[in-house]
Amino acid sequence: MDAHPVPTAALSPRPDWTVLLAVACLVCSWFFMNSLITDLGVMQLTFRFYNVLTLMHAPGRIAIGPYGDRATLDAWLFGTVCVLAALAALAPVISRRKIAWLGCVAPFALMALCGAILYHTLSQDLIADNGTLGETGSRFIQFANQLANRVGGVVTRQIHVGAGGYLALAASAVLAVKGLRGYLAAP
């Protein structure tokens, strides 16, 4: 038995209210607020962050909405990933280990990865030209891609980031900075 027992209160981690507040804002923005809005005049299509997987699979959904069986499955799967990222951000509240602070970076990393994948997916040609259709086929594919890019340009002007997107970006950035600072300052 130790001659100088350490009190249990000294071993338990102190919750950091800024981490808790940022995680609460993140959860609210990801699950209860609109991240993307497509404004089609009389109708608005809204996307929450957990709908991003649907947009990755089918970028055309930005103009028709996140509906259908596949979209529901995507929302459940990506929603689970979002919950895990939010829980990872709570690691420094639960653990005193230095590496726990890196869990705070998970939401920002998830958002950055999703943004990069969406940008890459949405900037690709609609029809890939692999040369098997000859010169006439290539010209037709080029015409179809130009037409799709023009229509896409019109739709793109109707898409804007919702309040949930801005709040999620701010909360995940605060968490990432807090996590990196905590990691570097931890013994």
Buried (B, 14 or more C-beta within 10 A) or exposed (E): EEEEEEEEEEEEEEEBEEBEEBBEBBBBBBBEBBBBBBEEEEEEBBBBBBBBBBBBBBBEBBBEBBEEEBBEEBBEEBBEBBBEBBBBBBBBBEEEEBEBBBBBBBBBBBBBEBEEBBEEEBEEEBBEBEEEEEEEBBEBBEEBBEEBEEEBEEBEEBBEEBEBBEBBBBBBBBBBBBBBEBBEEEE
